[in-house]
Amino acid sequence: MFEGNRVIAHTRSRYPIFQSPMTWIARAPLVSAVAAAGGMGLLESSARDLSMTTREFAAIRKATNQPFGVNLPVRYLQSDPKEERAIIDWLLEQGVHFMTTSAGDPGRYVRVLKDAGVIVYHATANLRGALKAVDAGVDGLIVEGAESAGMRNPDEIHSFALLQAVREKVDVPIVAAGGIVDGRGMAAAFALGAEGVTMGTRFVASVESPVHINYKNAIVDATITGTILTDNPPRARARGLRTPYALAVAEGSRERLPPGAQLEMLYVNGDVENTSGSAGESAGLIHEIKPVRQIIDDTITGFWREIDRLAALRR
């Protein structure tokens, strides 16, 4: 079905659809569901906690025999070098064949991972980072446009231009991230040079996502202008749902919540009004909470429908 697709060759998954390794969310229930449905589920490891990694890893392997990967967020892991090395060593002992790196210089990990036979993709939001990662020896790139959820740099550009800029300069496989929730978006990304896609916000609003139903419903209810960027000093910005809290932070009339507070308030207790759950601009394209398998199946069906539509233009 995807003959010659390098992303599938690297991941060994059925489809070139990644689930974003979102903190706290991308753990066993979601990752195993994505893997079982034929996508590439990515376990997050930003908690810098080997006990969490081992627990969630074991739960995924118990739930499915399909391939999945692990993300290594460089900046967060390197703050605790001892735990960082323990997590990497443990993962290599488990025979993990596919990992992604993000939030930092992949050169810190690429050689040790590749020497162990691991395929490594690096997530980047700009051309400079993409070129640096390729020079470091990564096997592929996850190219993330500015419409994505979460922490962003103020000078990032959106996927339409970014994908073309990166593809013009590199030959490695590209997985597009940002603004994709269905087959139409996937087909567009492929037209711009991608061989796979990553979805984050779409999978947050899934049945298997562990977050509170209020958060999922807030994504479904969001309009196409339903997200907002707020400053996150000293330089970063954060994209989340346009809530009363987010508007007050943007106006400077309310202090930003301390790190971690949102997890308990929103993810667990469902307080949408006094938080701003991470969400990409694609929230406005999500109209229903669906099971993961339906999300993936619908995306693949929609992708081939768009490919057939475009191919018909040559007749």
C-alpha positions in Angstrom: 0.0 0.0 0.0 2.9 2.3 0.8 5.5 0.7 -1.5 8.9 2.3 -1.2 7.9 4.4 1.8 11.1 4.9 3.9 9.3 5.8 7.1 7.5 2.5 7.1 10.7 0.7 6.4 12.3 2.4 9.4 9.4 2.1 11.9 8.1 -1.3 10.8 4.6 0.0 11.4 1.8 -0.6 9.0 1.1 3.1 8.4 3.4 6.2 8.3 1.3 7.9 11.1 3.0 8.9 14.3 1.4 9.9 17.6 3.2 12.8 19.2 5.1 11.9 22.4 3.1 14.3 24.6 4.1 14.6 28.2 2.0 12.5 30.5 -0.5 11.8 27.7 1.7 9.6 25.5 1.9 6.6 27.9 0.7 3.0 27.7 -3.1 3.4 27.0 -2.6 5.8 24.0 0.7 4.5 22.7 -0.4 0.8 22.7 -3.7 1.8 21.0 -1.8 3.6 18.2 0.6 0.8 17.7 -2.1 -1.8 17.7 -4.0 0.2 15.0 -1.0 0.2 12.7 0.6 3.6 13.6 3.8 4.5 15.3 3.1 5.1 18.9 5.8 7.1 20.7 6.3 6.7 24.5 7.3 10.0 26.1 10.2 10.0 28.6 10.2 13.6 29.6 9.5 12.7 33.2 13.2 11.8 33.7 12.1 8.9 35.7 13.3 5.4 34.9 10.6 3.8 37.0 7.9 5.5 34.9 9.7 4.5 31.6 10.0 0.9 32.6 6.4 0.7 33.9 4.8 2.2 30.8 7.1 0.3 28.4 6.1 -3.0 30.0 2.4 -2.1 29.9 2.7 -1.3 26.1 4.5 -4.6 25.4 1.8 -6.4 27.3 -1.0 -4.7 25.4 0.3 -5.2 21.9 3.0 -7.0 19.9 3.1 -4.2 17.3 6.2 -1.9 17.0 6.4 1.3 18.9 9.1 3.8 19.7 10.4 6.1 22.4 11.1 9.8 22.4 14.2 11.3 24.1 13.8 15.0 24.9 17.4 16.1 25.1 17.0 19.3 27.1 14.9 17.7 29.8 16.9 14.5 30.1 20.3 16.1 30.2 19.4 18.0 33.4 19.9 14.7 35.2 22.8 13.0 33.5 22.7 9.9 35.8 19.0 9.3 35.1 19.5 10.2 31.5 22.1 7.5 31.0 20.1 4.9 33.0 17.0 5.5 30.8 19.0 5.1 27.5 20.9 2.0 28.7 17.7 0.4 29.9 15.9 1.1 26.6 18.8 -0.3 24.6 18.7 -3.5 26.7 15.0 -3.9 25.7 16.0 -3.9 22.0 14.1 -0.8 21.1 14.6 -0.4 17.3 13.2 3.1 16.8 13.6 6.3 18.8 13.1 10.0 18.3 14.9 12.9 19.8 13.6 16.4 20.4 14.2 19.6 22.3 17.9 19.9 21.9 21.0 18.8 20.0 20.5 15.1 18.7 24.3 14.8 18.5 24.2 14.0 22.2 22.6 10.6 21.5 22.8 9.8 17.8 26.1 7.9 17.8 25.4 5.7 20.9 21.9 4.9 19.5 23.0 4.1 16.0 25.9 2.0 17.2 23.3 -0.1 19.0 21.3 -0.5 15.7 18.5 2.0 16.6 16.9 4.1 13.9 16.8 7.8 15.0 14.5 10.6 13.8 14.9 14.1 15.2 12.1 16.6 15.7 12.8 20.1 14.6 10.8 23.3 13.9 13.3 25.1 11.6 15.6 24.5 8.7 18.8 25.2 10.7 17.9 22.5 13.2 17.0 20.1 10.4 20.4 20.5 8.7 22.2 20.2 11.9 20.4 17.0 12.7 21.2 15.5 9.3 24.8 16.4 9.8 24.8 14.6 13.1 23.7 11.4 11.3 20.0 11.0 12.1 18.0 8.7 9.8 15.0 11.0 9.4 13.3 14.2 10.5 10.0 15.1 12.2 9.4 18.7 10.8 7.0 20.6 13.0 5.3 23.7 11.9 4.3 26.7 14.0 0.7 25.7 14.1 1.5 22.9 16.5 0.6 22.8 20.2 2.8 23.4 23.1 6.1 25.3 23.4 7.1 27.3 20.4 9.8 29.8 19.4 8.5 33.1 18.3 10.3 33.0 14.9 9.0 29.6 13.8 7.1 29.3 10.4 4.1 27.2 9.5 4.2 23.8 7.9 3.4 24.7 4.3 6.6 26.7 3.9 8.8 24.8 6.3 8.3 21.4 4.7 9.2 22.7 1.3 12.3 24.5 2.7 13.5 21.3 4.4 12.8 19.0 1.6 14.7 21.3 -0.8 17.9 20.8 1.3 17.8 17.2 2.6 17.2 13.7 1.3 16.3 11.9 4.5 12.6 10.8 5.2 10.5 13.6 6.6 7.5 13.2 8.9 5.3 16.3 8.9 3.9 17.6 12.2 1.5 20.5 12.7 -2.0 21.0 11.4 -2.8 17.4 10.4 -5.9 15.6 11.7 -7.0 13.5 8.7 -6.3 12.1 5.3 -6.6 15.5 3.5 -3.9 16.9 5.7 -1.8 13.8 5.3 -2.1 14.0 1.5 -1.1 17.7 1.5 2.0 16.9 3.6 3.0 14.2 1.2 2.7 16.6 -1.7 5.1 18.9 0.1 7.7 16.2 0.5 6.8 14.2 3.6 6.6 10.4 3.8 4.7 10.3 7.1 2.7 12.5 9.5 2.5 13.1 13.2 -0.7 13.9 15.0 -0.9 15.2 18.5 -4.1 17.2 19.2 -6.1 14.7 17.1 -5.0 11.9 19.5 -5.6 13.9 22.6 -9.2 14.0 21.6 -9.4 10.2 21.3 -11.2 7.7 23.4 -7.9 6.1 24.7 -6.3 9.5 25.6 -6.0 9.6 29.4 -6.9 13.2 29.8 -10.2 14.4 31.4 -13.3 14.4 29.1 -13.6 18.1 29.6 -10.3 18.7 27.9 -11.3 16.5 25.0 -14.6 18.2 24.6 -12.9 21.6 24.6 -10.8 20.5 21.6 -13.9 19.3 19.8 -15.7 22.6 20.6 -12.8 24.8 19.5 -13.2 27.0 16.4 -10.5 27.4 13.8 -9.3 30.4 15.8 -9.8 28.5 19.1 -6.1 28.5 20.1 -3.8 31.3 21.2 -0.1 31.9 21.7 1.0 33.3 25.0 4.4 34.4 26.1 6.4 31.9 28.2 9.5 33.8 29.4 12.3 34.2 28.7 11.8 33.6 25.0 9.4 30.8 24.2 5.7 31.0 23.5 3.0 28.4 24.2 0.0 27.5 22.0 -3.0 26.3 23.8 -6.8 26.6 23.9 -8.2 30.1 23.9 -9.7 30.0 27.4 -10.5 32.9 29.9 -7.2 32.0 31.6 -5.2 32.1 28.4 -6.7 35.5 27.4 -5.9 36.9 30.8 -2.3 35.6 30.6 -1.9 37.2 27.2 -3.3 40.5 28.4 -0.9 40.4 31.5 -3.8 40.5 34.0 -3.1 37.0 35.3 0.1 35.1 36.2 1.1 32.0 34.3 0.5 28.8 36.2 3.6 27.2 37.6 5.0 24.2 35.7 3.1 21.0 36.3 0.0 22.8 37.8 -2.0 22.3 34.6 -1.5 18.6 34.7 -3.6 18.1 37.9 -6.0 20.9 37.2 -6.9 20.1 33.6 -5.7 16.6 32.7 -7.0 15.0 35.9 -9.7 17.3 37.2 -10.9 18.8 33.9 -10.7 22.6 34.8 -10.8 24.0 31.3 -11.6 27.6 32.2 -8.6 28.2 34.5 -6.0 26.5 32.3 -5.1 26.4 28.7 -4.7 22.9 27.5 -2.1 22.4 24.7 -3.8 22.3 21.4 -2.7 23.0 17.8 -4.5 25.1 15.3 -5.9 21.8 14.0 -8.2 21.7 17.0 -10.7 23.7 14.8 -10.7 20.7 12.4 -11.6 18.1 15.0 -15.3 17.6 15.5 -15.6 14.3 17.3 -13.9 12.2 19.9 -13.1 8.9 18.2 -11.3 5.6 19.1 -7.7 5.6 18.0 -8.3 2.8 15.4 -11.1 4.8 13.8 -8.9 7.9 13.6 -6.1 6.0 11.9 -8.4 4.1 9.6 -10.3 7.2 8.6 -7.0 9.0 8.0 -5.7 6.3 5.7 -9.0 6.1 3.8 -9.1 9.9 3.4 -5.5 10.0 2.3 -6.0 7.5 -0.6 -9.3 9.3 -1.6 -7.3 12.6 -1.9 -4.5 10.8 -3.8 -7.0 9.3 -6.2 -8.7 12.7 -6.7 -5.4 14.3 -7.6 -4.4 11.4 -9.9 -7.6 11.9 -11.8 -6.5 15.4 -12.8 -4.1 13.7 -15.3 -6.8 11.9 -17.2 
